[in-house]
């Protein structure tokens, strides 16, 4: 009976280890991508401070990013 319990615990430990390893790899990749996105957005939002001349279409995209970053997605006047 002790051998059966140890085999069951061994199989459970192996299964838990592989699940943990797969989740760690997947979530590590996702967090790395998220971190890279934040770094890119920081560069984009600092462009006006550097006095970089941008064409109107880039300014329009920049305004969209700026609204998202500053959490101006929903108009507060409509909510209140």
N, C-alpha and C positions, 0 to 999 in steps of 0.2 A: 504493500500500500504506500509506503514511503517513497518507493521508486516511481510509482505512478504520479504522485504529487510533485516530485522533483522534475519529472519529464514535462508535466503540464506547466509548471512554473518556468521551465527552460524555454518551452515553445512560446509562452506568453511574453517572456523577456525578449526573445528574438523578434517577435512580431512588433512589439512596442518600439524596439530599437530601429527597425526599418521604417516604421511609420514616422518616428521622430526625425530620422535622417532625411527622408523625402520632404517632409514639411519644412525642415530647416533650410534645405536647398531652395525650395520654391519661394518661401517667404523672404529669404535672404536676397534673392534676385529681385523680387518685387520691391523690397525696401531700398535696394540700390538704385532701381529705376526711379523711385519716388524722390530720393535724395538728389539724383541728377536733374530731375525736373525742377526742384526748388532752386538749385544752383543756376539753371538756365533762366528761370523767371527773375532771379536777383539781378542777373546781368542785363536782362531786357529792361527791367524797371530802373536801372541806374543810367541808362542811355541819355535821358534828358539832362542829368546832372553833368554829363561829360560834354555837353553842347555839340552832340553829333547831329549833323543835318540829315533828316530823314525825309523820304518822299511821302506824299499824302496817303498812299495805300498802307505804308508801314505805320504811319501815325494812327490810322484807323484800327489796325490790328493791335497796336500798343494800347490804345484806349480800351479795347475789349479785354486784354490781359489785365490792365490796371483795374478795371471794374471787378473782375473776378478775384484778384489778389486782395483788394480792399473790401471784399464781401459786399459789394453793391449789386448783387444779383437780383434781388427783389426790391422794388421801390417801397420804402417804408411808409410813404404817404398813402399808398393804396391799402396797406395793412391797417393803419390807424384810421 
